[in-house]
């Protein structure tokens, strides 16, 4: 008879047709016959369980987590998030302009050296946005590695990268590949929200980020140019950054940059900071030219 097996794959059911006969198979070999006479004794009972191949649709319980292993999962989740930019292009652009002396002074800064080795938050503020961009690119270049859980984002007021929602999607996406198995926390949200039929809200993304930060080991996040974020988002942005600065974050290294604006001073008054003087900023800018 003809039947079908179903496999649940990223919220969709894949049915595989197959042909088999309705039959039962004994689980084991019969026991030894009884004493000889005209005929041997009755065979003993089989020792294994009876396996019944009859019936209709068989549901496969996928213990190998197919949904987290399929080659198409990454693409599906990425599109569902709206294909968030990782701002790698900005990092490459800045890195290609680096002079060998760019940001060298930062490597000797006590606050920065502590941040690299000890979880906590560091705020780099400076009047020159070019100067903070250069510092961010230097920091990112120094912490990137094949075994490092790193995520970064460059705000840019000139395009769509000025939105908080986009930043959070990008950070979550970058860190999700480090979960075990990759993208598992994000995939759980995908299934929860109607198998991708519902777009995640800000609080959904924050919940995924919280799960990732709890699961992962040492994690580095760099967010450049808070002042370039869309101003209507500032209230939520400040609240979000402040939540990441809490002492209980014992595995997170957070670095963010901005101009020293009044809106940021009070919320981040307890955060260790490095203030870029004009001489330092101009020196790094000249290194680009």
C-alpha positions in Angstrom: 0.0 0.0 0.0 1.0 3.6 -0.4 1.7 5.8 2.7 3.5 9.0 3.5 6.0 10.0 6.2 5.9 13.6 7.5 8.8 15.7 8.7 8.5 19.1 10.4 11.1 21.4 8.9 11.2 25.0 10.1 7.5 25.1 10.7 6.6 23.4 7.4 5.6 19.8 6.9 7.5 17.8 4.3 5.8 14.6 3.3 7.7 11.8 1.7 5.8 9.0 -0.2 6.9 5.4 0.1 5.5 2.0 -0.8 5.2 -0.9 1.7 3.0 -3.9 2.4 0.8 -4.1 5.5 2.6 -6.7 7.6 3.8 -7.6 11.0 7.3 -8.7 11.8 8.1 -10.7 15.0 10.7 -9.1 17.1 13.0 -12.1 17.7 13.8 -15.8 16.8 11.6 -18.5 18.3 12.9 -20.7 21.1 14.3 -24.2 20.7 11.8 -27.0 19.9 10.7 -29.4 22.7 11.8 -33.1 23.1 11.7 -35.2 20.0 8.8 -37.3 19.2 6.8 -37.5 16.0 7.5 -33.8 15.8 9.5 -31.2 17.7 7.9 -29.1 20.5 6.4 -25.8 19.8 8.9 -23.0 19.2 9.4 -20.5 22.0 8.2 -17.0 22.0 10.2 -14.3 20.2 12.4 -12.3 22.5 12.0 -8.9 20.9 9.0 -6.6 20.6 6.6 -6.9 17.8 7.1 -4.2 15.1 4.0 -3.3 13.2 4.5 -1.7 9.8 0.8 -1.4 9.1 -1.2 1.8 9.3 -1.4 5.2 7.7 0.7 8.3 8.2 3.9 7.8 10.3 5.1 10.9 12.2 8.9 11.0 12.6 10.2 12.3 15.9 13.3 14.2 14.8 15.8 13.8 17.6 18.5 15.2 15.4 17.0 18.7 15.5 16.5 19.0 11.7 15.1 22.5 12.1 18.4 23.6 13.5 20.6 21.8 11.0 18.9 22.3 7.6 21.1 24.3 5.2 18.2 26.6 4.4 17.5 27.7 8.0 20.0 30.6 8.0 18.6 32.1 4.9 15.0 31.7 6.1 15.7 33.4 9.4 17.8 36.2 7.8 15.0 37.1 5.4 12.4 37.0 8.2 14.5 39.5 10.1 14.4 41.8 7.1 18.0 41.0 6.0 19.6 43.2 8.7 23.0 44.7 7.7 26.0 43.7 9.8 27.7 47.0 8.8 30.7 44.9 7.7 30.9 47.2 4.7 31.5 50.2 7.0 34.1 48.3 8.9 36.0 47.3 5.7 35.8 50.9 4.4 37.3 52.2 7.6 39.8 49.4 8.0 41.2 50.0 4.5 41.9 53.6 5.5 43.8 52.7 8.6 47.4 53.9 9.0 49.6 51.7 11.1 49.5 54.3 13.9 45.8 54.8 13.9 44.4 54.3 17.4 47.7 53.2 18.9 47.3 55.5 21.9 44.1 53.6 22.8 46.1 50.3 23.3 47.9 52.0 26.2 44.9 53.4 27.8 44.2 51.8 31.2 40.4 51.9 30.9 40.6 50.2 27.5 43.0 47.5 28.6 40.7 46.7 31.5 37.7 46.6 29.2 39.4 44.1 26.9 40.1 41.6 29.7 37.2 42.3 32.2 33.5 42.3 31.4 31.9 45.7 31.7 30.9 48.8 29.7 33.1 51.5 28.2 31.8 54.8 26.7 34.1 56.6 24.2 32.8 60.1 23.6 34.2 62.8 21.4 33.1 65.8 19.4 34.4 64.4 16.2 32.3 61.6 14.8 35.1 60.8 12.4 37.3 60.3 15.4 34.9 57.9 17.1 34.4 56.0 13.9 38.1 55.4 13.7 38.3 54.3 17.3 35.4 51.9 16.8 37.0 50.3 13.7 40.3 49.9 15.5 38.6 48.2 18.5 36.5 45.9 16.3 39.6 44.9 14.3 41.4 44.0 17.5 38.6 41.8 19.0 37.5 39.9 15.9 38.5 36.3 15.8 37.3 32.9 14.7 36.5 31.9 18.3 35.1 35.3 19.5 31.4 36.1 19.9 31.6 39.6 18.6 28.8 41.8 17.2 29.0 45.5 16.1 26.9 48.1 14.5 27.6 51.6 13.0 24.7 54.0 13.3 24.4 56.2 10.2 22.0 59.1 10.1 22.2 59.3 6.3 20.3 56.0 5.7 18.1 53.3 7.2 20.9 52.4 9.6 19.8 55.1 12.0 17.0 53.0 13.5 17.2 51.2 16.8 15.1 48.3 15.5 17.6 47.7 12.7 20.5 47.8 15.1 19.0 45.3 17.5 18.1 42.9 14.6 21.7 43.2 13.4 23.2 42.5 16.8 20.9 39.5 17.4 21.7 38.1 14.0 25.4 38.3 14.5 25.4 36.7 17.9 22.9 34.0 16.9 25.4 32.0 15.0 27.3 31.4 18.2 24.4 29.7 20.0 24.3 25.9 20.2 23.1 24.8 17.8 23.5 27.9 15.7 20.4 30.2 15.5 18.4 28.0 17.9 17.2 30.9 20.1 16.2 32.9 17.0 14.5 29.8 15.5 12.5 29.3 18.6 11.2 32.9 18.3 10.4 32.2 14.6 8.3 29.2 15.5 6.6 31.1 18.3 5.6 33.9 16.0 3.5 31.8 13.7 6.4 30.2 11.8 7.6 33.5 10.6 4.1 35.0 9.7 4.5 37.6 12.4 7.4 40.1 12.5 9.3 40.4 15.9 8.8 43.5 17.9 11.5 45.3 19.8 10.8 43.4 23.1 11.0 40.0 21.2 14.4 40.9 20.0 15.5 42.0 23.4 14.4 38.7 24.8 16.4 36.7 22.3 19.4 38.9 23.0 19.0 38.2 26.8 18.9 34.5 26.1 22.0 34.7 23.9 23.9 36.7 26.5 23.0 34.1 29.2 24.0 31.2 27.0 27.2 32.5 25.4 30.5 32.9 27.1 32.6 36.0 26.9 30.8 38.3 24.4 31.9 41.7 22.9 29.4 44.2 21.5 30.5 47.5 19.9 27.9 50.1 19.0 29.2 53.2 17.2 27.5 56.7 17.0 24.6 56.7 19.4 24.0 60.3 18.4 23.4 59.2 14.8 20.5 57.1 15.8 17.1 58.5 14.8 16.2 61.0 17.5 12.7 59.7 18.2 14.4 56.4 19.1 16.8 57.9 21.7 14.6 57.2 24.7 14.5 53.5 23.9 18.1 53.4 22.8 19.3 55.0 26.1 17.2 52.5 28.1 18.5 49.6 26.0 22.2 50.6 26.4 21.7 51.3 30.1 20.3 47.8 30.6 23.5 46.4 29.0 25.7 48.4 31.4 24.5 46.6 34.6 27.1 45.1 36.8 25.3 41.7 36.7 26.5 41.4 33.1 29.4 39.2 34.0 30.3 38.0 30.5 29.5 41.1 28.4 32.1 43.6 27.1 30.1 46.5 25.8 31.7 49.5 24.1 29.7 52.4 22.7 30.6 55.7 21.2 28.9 59.1 20.8 29.2 62.8 21.0 29.2 64.1 24.6 25.6 65.2 24.5 23.6 66.2 27.5 20.9 63.6 26.7 23.6 60.9 27.3 25.5 62.3 30.3 23.1 61.5 33.1 22.0 58.0 32.0 25.6 56.9 31.5 27.1 58.9 34.4 28.3 55.6 36.1 29.8 54.1 33.0 33.6 54.2 32.6 34.4 56.6 29.8 37.3 57.8 27.6 36.9 61.4 26.3 38.6 62.1 23.0 40.4 65.4 23.0 40.6 67.3 19.7 44.4 66.6 19.5 43.8 62.8 19.7 41.0 62.9 17.2 42.8 65.1 14.7 45.9 62.8 15.0 43.9 59.8 14.0 42.1 61.7 11.3 45.4 62.7 9.8 46.4 59.0 9.9 43.6 58.3 7.5 44.7 60.8 4.9 
